[in-house]
């Protein structure tokens, strides 16, 4: 995975790291998985916002997970 991320960054792209997805259409539809986690609808909205972001690494997870949430 690290090599894939390096290739994406070398090409000027954005690497997005998600917490475990939960919500409609996921295997954790009704149960909250352990952190780090990301609601599927929030992940969709936040990923769309990264389409025009400068190259870098974005971490998307719920705010209360205690994980650094940042996006390039």
Secondary structure, 3 states (H helix, E strand, C coil): CHHHHHHHHHCCCEEEEECEEECCCCCCCCCCCCCCEEEHHHHHHHHHHCCCCCCEEEEECCHHHCCCCECC
